[in-house]
């Protein structure tokens, strides 16, 4: 697949006009893995929970809900914290993301790598993990952890969390709706089959009538999946053989789950 230069120009122009938002998925955290630290994808976590539950249930949200009902919230949080490294070091892609100087960085990840990258490099961003954080935020640039955070005890994972998101994060949800309808979005670290991406694409379709450019970078193109995402307003682009320093070659660092 030839990389569409018009797409990359759109992203560059958005950055230059302070209109770029980077949406960070689990694939980005994978680049901070070491011999002793492993970052699981959502499916990996669900498989661990399924084993504890002794179930073959395939619905991710239902599995998480069943674990909560069977073992309680404390056990669920402890299990998740045992699976996710919370203080890993940032990787090159984390550095590159902030070199793009996005207006907002949004993540569905629970780890603290993006916060660490901000702190270690002196970037000026407010960290938003809840509605209360958004109310207090005064900086123009923000990191939004739209699936909450362990320290705030408000992670979004089980079925109830998604069904009650509008009640638990009303301000964050409204702010996210504004961002999705006003800014150029670049998705990094999401695969075509990523469960989070499918939920986000459905959310976009239901809640955002205006459609500024939205892109997902992936290593290779899947025509069918690209058509699916395009129908939800997300253009899939494959950054093979990028030769454009202005774009920082960030696309070369994305991967599939």
VEXZAKE-84619 format. One line per 5 residues: number of its first residue (from 0); their letters; for each residue x, y, z of N, C-alpha, C. Coordinates in steps of 0.05 Angstrom, whole numbers, padded with zeros to 5 digits, m for minus. Example, Ala and Ser with C-alpha at 12.3 -4.5 7.8 and 13.67 -1.06 7.14 Angstrom:
% VEXZAKE-84619
0 = as = 00264,m00114,00156,00246,m00090,00156,00264,m00066,00156  00257,m00045,00142,00273,m00021,00143,00258,00001,00157
END
This chain:
% VEXZAKE-84619
0 = xxxxx = 00017,m00024,00000,00000,00000,00000,00018,00025,00000  00012,00043,m00018,00027,00068,m00018,00015,00087,00003  00033,00099,00018,00023,00118,00038,00012,00143,00025  m00011,00151,00034,m00025,00174,00022,m00013,00199,00033  00001,00214,00017,00015,00239,00026,m00006,00259,00036
5 = xxxxx = m00030,00259,00024,m00050,00278,00033,m00057,00273,00062  m00058,00248,00071,m00064,00242,00098,m00042,00253,00117  m00018,00248,00109,00004,00257,00126,00005,00288,00127  m00001,00301,00105,m00002,00330,00104,m00024,00341,00123  m00047,00326,00123,m00069,00334,00141,m00060,00333,00170
10 = xxxxx = m00045,00312,00177,m00036,00309,00205,m00015,00330,00211  00003,00336,00193,00023,00356,00197,00010,00384,00201  m00009,00390,00183,m00023,00415,00185,m00038,00418,00211  m00050,00396,00221,m00064,00397,00246,m00045,00403,00269  m00022,00390,00268,m00001,00396,00288,00007,00425,00287
15 = xxxxx = 00012,00435,00263,00022,00463,00261,00000,00483,00269  m00025,00475,00267,m00047,00493,00275,m00057,00488,00303  m00042,00472,00318,m00049,00465,00346,m00077,00452,00347  m00081,00434,00328,m00108,00421,00325,m00105,00391,00324  m00083,00381,00335,m00078,00352,00334,m00083,00339,00361
20 = xxxxx = m00097,00316,00360,m00101,00300,00384,m00091,00272,00379  m00076,00261,00397,m00066,00234,00394,m00080,00216,00414  m00092,00194,00404,m00107,00175,00420,m00089,00150,00423  m00082,00143,00447,m00061,00123,00453,m00074,00097,00464  m00068,00075,00450,m00079,00049,00458,m00057,00031,00470
25 = xxxxx = m00065,00006,00476,m00047,m00012,00490,m00022,m00019,00474  m00024,m00018,00447,m00001,m00025,00431,00023,m00007,00436  00018,00018,00445,00040,00036,00450,00055,00027,00476  00040,00018,00496,00053,00009,00521,00071,m00015,00516  00065,m00031,00496,00081,m00055,00490,00110,m00048,00485
30 = xxxxx = 00116,m00023,00476,00143,m00015,00470,00159,m00009,00495  00146,m00009,00518,00161,m00006,00543,00166,m00033,00557  00160,m00054,00543,00166,m00081,00554,00196,m00086,00557  00202,m00101,00578,00230,m00111,00582,00229,m00141,00586  00251,m00152,00593,00251,m00181,00598,00234,m00189,00622
35 = xxxxx = 00231,m00170,00640,00216,m00175,00665,00189,m00161,00666  00183,m00144,00646,00158,m00129,00646,00142,m00135,00621  00117,m00144,00624,00100,m00150,00601,00074,m00134,00604  00066,m00122,00581,00041,m00108,00581,00021,m00124,00565  00000,m00134,00579,m00020,m00151,00565,m00039,m00134,00549
40 = xxxxx = m00050,m00145,00527,m00072,m00133,00514,m00097,m00141,00529  m00119,m00128,00521,m00145,m00133,00535,m00152,m00163,00534  m00148,m00175,00511,m00155,m00204,00508,m00138,m00221,00527  m00113,m00214,00531,m00096,m00229,00549,m00107,m00228,00578  m00115,m00204,00586,m00127,m00200,00613,m00152,m00217,00616
45 = xxxxx = m00169,m00216,00596,m00194,m00230,00597,m00189,m00261,00599  m00169,m00270,00585,m00163,m00299,00586,m00155,m00307,00615  m00140,m00290,00629,m00133,m00296,00656,m00158,m00297,00674  m00176,m00278,00670,m00201,m00277,00686,m00218,m00301,00679  m00220,m00309,00654,m00236,m00332,00646,m00225,m00358,00659
50 = xxxxx = m00199,m00360,00662,m00187,m00383,00674,m00195,m00384,00704  m00194,m00362,00718,m00203,m00360,00746,m00232,m00367,00749  m00248,m00358,00730,m00277,m00362,00731,m00285,m00390,00720  m00267,m00403,00706,m00273,m00429,00694,m00297,m00426,00675  m00295,m00407,00657,m00317,m00401,00638,m00306,m00399,00610
55 = xxxxx = m00322,m00404,00590,m00315,m00401,00562,m00330,m00376,00550  m00341,m00360,00567,m00355,m00336,00558,m00336,m00319,00540  m00347,m00309,00518,m00330,m00295,00499,m00333,m00264,00500  m00354,m00255,00513,m00359,m00226,00515,m00341,m00214,00536  m00322,m00197,00527,m00302,m00186,00545,m00315,m00171,00569
60 = xxxxx = m00334,m00154,00564,m00346,m00139,00585,m00361,m00156,00605  m00374,m00177,00595,m00388,m00195,00612,m00369,m00211,00630  m00346,m00220,00618,m00326,m00234,00634,m00317,m00217,00657  m00311,m00191,00652,m00302,m00173,00673,m00324,m00169,00694  m00349,m00167,00685,m00371,m00164,00703,m00375,m00189,00720
65 = xxxxx = m00372,m00213,00708,m00374,m00238,00723,m00352,m00240,00744  m00328,m00232,00737,m00306,m00233,00757,m00312,m00215,00781  m00323,m00191,00774,m00330,m00172,00796,m00352,m00184,00814  m00372,m00196,00802,m00394,m00208,00817,m00385,m00232,00833  m00366,m00247,00822,m00357,m00271,00836,m00337,m00265,00858
70 = xxxxx = m00318,m00247,00853,m00296,m00243,00872,m00296,m00216,00886  m00312,m00197,00876,m00313,m00170,00888,m00294,m00150,00875  m00298,m00125,00881,m00283,m00103,00869,m00253,m00104,00877  m00248,m00109,00903,m00221,m00109,00913,m00204,m00129,00898  m00215,m00154,00896,m00201,m00175,00882,m00197,m00169,00852
75 = xxxxx = m00217,m00156,00840,m00214,m00149,00812,m00191,m00129,00808  m00191,m00108,00825,m00170,m00088,00822,m00142,m00101,00827  m00140,m00117,00848,m00114,m00130,00854,m00105,m00148,00831  m00124,m00162,00819,m00116,m00179,00797,m00106,m00163,00774  m00120,m00141,00767,m00112,m00124,00745,m00085,m00111,00750
80 = xxxxx = m00081,m00102,00775,m00055,m00089,00782,m00032,m00108,00781  m00038,m00134,00786,m00017,m00154,00784,m00009,m00160,00755  m00026,m00154,00737,m00021,m00159,00708,m00009,m00136,00693  m00012,m00112,00703,m00004,m00088,00688,00018,m00073,00703  00042,m00071,00691,00063,m00055,00703,00055,m00026,00705
85 = xxxxx = 00055,m00015,00729,00044,00012,00732,00066,00034,00731  00091,00026,00732,00112,00047,00733,00135,00040,00714  00128,00031,00690,00149,00024,00670,00160,00050,00658  00184,00048,00647,00197,00071,00635,00185,00076,00607  00186,00101,00599,00176,00108,00573,00194,00097,00551
90 = xxxxx = 00182,00093,00528,00196,00083,00504,00200,00106,00484  00213,00101,00462,00217,00121,00442,00191,00132,00431  00171,00114,00427,00146,00123,00416,00132,00143,00435  00135,00139,00461,00123,00158,00480,00136,00185,00477  00162,00185,00473,00176,00210,00468,00167,00223,00443
95 = xxxxx = 00163,00207,00422,00155,00218,00396,00127,00230,00397  00110,00217,00412,00082,00228,00414,00083,00257,00423  00099,00263,00444,00099,00290,00454,00116,00309,00437  00134,00297,00421,00148,00314,00401,00129,00325,00380  00107,00311,00376,00086,00321,00358,00071,00345,00370
100 = xxxxx = 00075,00349,00396,00062,00372,00410,00032,00372,00407  00019,00350,00412,m00010,00349,00409,m00024,00367,00429  m00047,00377,00421,m00063,00393,00440,m00072,00376,00463  m00082,00353,00457,m00091,00333,00477,m00079,00306,00470  m00072,00292,00491,m00066,00263,00489,m00087,00248,00504
105 = xxxxx = m00100,00230,00491,m00122,00215,00504,m00114,00185,00504  m00118,00172,00526,m00111,00143,00528,m00132,00127,00542  m00135,00102,00532,m00151,00083,00546,m00134,00065,00564  m00108,00070,00565,m00090,00054,00582,m00092,00062,00611  m00086,00043,00629,m00085,00049,00657,m00057,00053,00668
110 = xxxxx = m00037,00046,00653,m00010,00049,00663,m00002,00079,00665  00021,00084,00676,00029,00111,00682,00052,00121,00663  00056,00108,00641,00079,00114,00624,00076,00142,00612  00053,00150,00603,00049,00176,00591,00054,00198,00612  00044,00194,00636,00049,00214,00657,00079,00216,00663
115 = xxxxx = 00093,00193,00664,00121,00193,00669,00136,00207,00647  00128,00204,00622,00140,00217,00599,00137,00247,00602  00114,00256,00610,00109,00285,00614,00127,00296,00635  00129,00282,00658,00144,00292,00681,00174,00292,00674  00184,00270,00662,00212,00267,00657,00223,00287,00636
120 = xxxxx = 00205,00296,00618,00214,00314,00597,00204,00343,00600  00192,00349,00622,00183,00376,00627,00161,00386,00610  00144,00368,00599,00122,00377,00583,00100,00389,00602  00085,00408,00591,00066,00422,00608,00038,00412,00601  00028,00392,00615,00002,00381,00610,m00012,00376,00637
125 = xxxxx = m00037,00382,00639,m00053,00374,00662,m00061,00344,00658  m00061,00329,00680,m00068,00301,00679,m00097,00298,00688  m00114,00288,00670,m00143,00286,00676,m00150,00256,00679  m00158,00249,00703,m00166,00221,00709,m00195,00219,00717  m00208,00242,00721,m00236,00242,00731,m00248,00269,00725
130 = xxxxx = m00274,00271,00730,m00288,00297,00726,m00276,00318,00744  m00269,00310,00769,m00258,00330,00788,m00232,00342,00777  m00215,00325,00765,m00191,00335,00753,m00196,00355,00730  m00217,00349,00715,m00223,00367,00692,m00233,00394,00702  m00248,00394,00723,m00258,00419,00735,m00235,00436,00744
135 = xxxxx = m00214,00424,00755,m00191,00438,00766,m00171,00446,00745  m00173,00434,00721,m00153,00437,00701,m00152,00466,00690  m00128,00477,00688,m00124,00505,00678,m00105,00506,00654  m00090,00485,00650,m00071,00485,00628,m00085,00479,00601  m00076,00492,00580,m00089,00487,00554,m00084,00459,00543
140 = xxxxx = m00062,00446,00550,m00056,00419,00541,m00062,00399,00563  m00074,00377,00555,m00083,00358,00575,m00078,00329,00566  m00072,00312,00585,m00072,00283,00581,m00097,00273,00594  m00115,00260,00578,m00140,00250,00588,m00139,00219,00590  m00142,00209,00614,m00143,00180,00618,m00173,00173,00619
145 = xxxxx = m00185,00169,00596,m00214,00166,00594,m00224,00140,00606  m00207,00121,00612,m00215,00097,00625,m00207,00097,00654  m00202,00121,00665,m00196,00123,00693,m00168,00114,00700  m00164,00110,00726,m00137,00105,00736,m00139,00090,00763  m00120,00072,00768,m00121,00057,00793,m00119,00075,00817
150 = xxxxx = m00103,00097,00816,m00100,00114,00839,m00126,00129,00845  m00142,00133,00824,m00168,00146,00829,m00190,00126,00834  m00184,00100,00832,m00202,00079,00837,m00228,00082,00820  m00224,00087,00794,m00247,00092,00777,m00242,00080,00749  m00228,00058,00748,m00222,00046,00721,m00247,00037,00707
155 = xxxxx = m00247,00039,00681,m00269,00030,00664,m00261,00003,00652  m00275,m00018,00660,m00267,m00045,00651,m00291,m00064,00648  m00308,m00066,00668,m00330,m00085,00667,m00354,m00073,00653  m00374,m00090,00649,m00398,m00081,00635,m00412,m00057,00647  m00415,m00058,00674,m00428,m00035,00688,m00413,m00009,00683
160 = xxxxx = m00387,m00010,00681,m00371,00014,00678,m00377,00028,00651  m00381,00012,00630,m00388,00023,00604,m00417,00033,00604  m00435,00018,00616,m00463,00026,00616,m00468,00051,00633  m00451,00055,00653,m00455,00077,00671,m00434,00100,00666  m00421,00099,00643,m00399,00118,00638,m00410,00147,00638
165 = xxxxx = m00433,00151,00626,m00445,00178,00626,m00451,00189,00653  m00457,00171,00672,m00463,00179,00700,m00437,00184,00715  m00417,00167,00710,m00392,00169,00726,m00372,00189,00715  m00374,00195,00689,m00355,00214,00676,m00370,00234,00658  m00391,00247,00668,m00406,00265,00651,m00390,00288,00638
170 = xxxxx = m00373,00300,00654,m00357,00322,00644,m00336,00313,00624  m00323,00291,00631,m00302,00279,00613,m00315,00271,00587  m00339,00259,00589,m00353,00250,00564,m00360,00274,00547  m00370,00295,00558,m00377,00319,00542,m00352,00332,00530  m00330,00332,00545,m00305,00343,00535,m00294,00326,00512
175 = xxxxx = m00296,00300,00516,m00288,00282,00495,m00305,00285,00469  m00330,00289,00473,m00348,00294,00450,m00339,00319,00435  m00332,00340,00450,m00322,00365,00438,m00297,00360,00423  m00278,00345,00434,m00253,00339,00421,m00257,00324,00395  m00273,00303,00396,m00278,00287,00372,m00292,00301,00350
180 = xxxxx = m00306,00322,00357,m00320,00338,00336,m00305,00362,00327  m00282,00367,00339,m00268,00392,00334,m00239,00389,00325  m00226,00366,00330,m00198,00363,00326,m00191,00340,00307  m00169,00342,00294,m00158,00319,00278,m00148,00298,00298  m00156,00273,00295,m00149,00252,00313,m00130,00233,00300
185 = xxxxx = m00109,00225,00315,m00091,00205,00306,m00090,00182,00326  m00100,00158,00318,m00100,00135,00336,m00074,00120,00333  m00060,00115,00355,m00036,00099,00356,m00038,00076,00376  m00027,00053,00368,m00027,00031,00387,m00053,00015,00388  m00070,00019,00368,m00095,00004,00365,m00093,m00014,00340
190 = xxxxx = m00102,m00038,00342,m00103,m00056,00319,m00132,m00055,00308  m00135,m00066,00284,m00162,m00067,00272,m00181,m00082,00290  m00171,m00103,00304,m00188,m00120,00320,m00190,m00111,00349  m00178,m00088,00355,m00178,m00079,00383,m00206,m00073,00392  m00213,m00085,00415,m00240,m00082,00426,m00245,m00052,00433
195 = xxxxx = m00226,m00039,00445,m00229,m00011,00452,m00235,00006,00427  m00221,00001,00406,m00224,00017,00381,m00253,00013,00371  m00263,m00011,00371,m00290,m00016,00362,m00310,m00001,00379  m00306,m00001,00405,m00324,00014,00423,m00322,00044,00417  m00298,00054,00414,m00294,00083,00408,m00307,00090,00382
200 = xxxxx = m00304,00073,00361,m00315,00080,00335,m00346,00081,00337  m00358,00063,00352,m00387,00063,00356,m00395,00088,00371  m00379,00096,00391,m00384,00120,00407,m00384,00144,00389  m00363,00146,00372,m00361,00168,00353,m00386,00170,00335  m00394,00147,00325,m00417,00146,00306,m00442,00156,00319
205 = xxxxx = m00446,00149,00345,m00471,00156,00359,m00471,00185,00368  m00447,00196,00376,m00447,00221,00390,m00435,00245,00376  m00423,00241,00353,m00410,00263,00340,m00420,00266,00312  m00435,00288,00307,m00446,00293,00280,m00426,00305,00261  m00408,00322,00272,m00388,00334,00255,m00364,00315,00253
210 = xxxxx = m00351,00314,00230,m00331,00294,00226,m00305,00306,00216  m00288,00317,00234,m00261,00325,00225,m00245,00300,00219  m00221,00303,00207,m00206,00279,00199,m00198,00262,00223  m00200,00235,00220,m00191,00216,00241,m00176,00194,00227  m00152,00188,00238,m00135,00168,00225,m00126,00148,00245
215 = xxxxx = m00121,00123,00236,m00108,00103,00251,m00084,00093,00236  m00061,00093,00248,m00037,00083,00235,m00033,00054,00242  m00027,00038,00222,m00022,00009,00227,00000,00000,00208  00012,m00022,00215,00036,m00032,00200,00028,m00040,00172  00005,m00054,00169,m00004,m00063,00143,m00034,m00060,00141
220 = xxxxx = m00043,m00059,00116,m00071,m00054,00111,m00087,m00080,00110  m00110,m00079,00123,m00131,m00100,00120,m00155,m00087,00107  m00160,m00093,00082,m00180,m00079,00066,m00207,m00079,00079  m00216,m00103,00088,m00242,m00106,00100,m00244,m00089,00125  m00224,m00092,00143,m00225,m00077,00168,m00223,m00047,00162
225 = xxxxx = m00207,m00039,00142,m00206,m00011,00135,m00232,00000,00127  m00247,m00016,00111,m00274,m00007,00103,m00292,m00004,00127  m00290,m00023,00146,m00306,m00021,00170,m00301,00005,00185  m00275,00011,00190,m00269,00035,00205,m00276,00060,00190  m00273,00059,00163,m00280,00083,00147,m00310,00089,00149
230 = xxxxx = m00326,00068,00152,m00355,00072,00155,m00362,00085,00181  m00342,00085,00200,m00346,00098,00226,m00329,00123,00228  m00320,00133,00205,m00306,00159,00205,m00276,00158,00212  m00264,00134,00211,m00235,00132,00217,m00221,00121,00192  m00202,00137,00182,m00187,00129,00158,m00162,00114,00166
235 = xxxxx = m00160,00090,00155,m00136,00073,00161,m00114,00080,00141  m00090,00085,00152,m00067,00091,00135,m00044,00073,00144  m00028,00064,00124,m00006,00046,00130,00020,00061,00125  00036,00066,00146,00060,00082,00143,00084,00066,00133  00082,00052,00112,00105,00037,00101,00123,00056,00086
240 = xxxxx = 00149,00055,00092,00169,00070,00078,00163,00100,00079  00156,00110,00102,00152,00139,00105,00179,00153,00102  00179,00174,00087,00203,00190,00084,00196,00219,00087  00189,00226,00112,00180,00253,00117,00188,00260,00145  00210,00275,00148,00220,00281,00175,00200,00298,00191
245 = xxxxx = 00184,00314,00177,00165,00331,00192,00146,00314,00208  00141,00290,00199,00122,00273,00213,00135,00257,00235  00162,00259,00238,00177,00245,00258,00177,00215,00256  00167,00205,00234,00167,00176,00230,00152,00161,00252  00134,00174,00266,00121,00162,00288,00105,00137,00280
250 = xxxxx = 00095,00137,00256,00079,00114,00247,00094,00088,00246  00121,00090,00243,00136,00066,00241,00137,00050,00268  00127,00062,00289,00128,00050,00315,00102,00038,00324  00082,00039,00308,00056,00027,00316,00057,m00003,00310  00041,m00018,00325,00039,m00047,00320,00011,m00057,00326
255 = xx = 00006,m00081,00318,m00020,m00094,00322,m00020,m00110,00348  m00044,m00114,00360,m00046,m00132,00382,m00049,m00160,00372
END
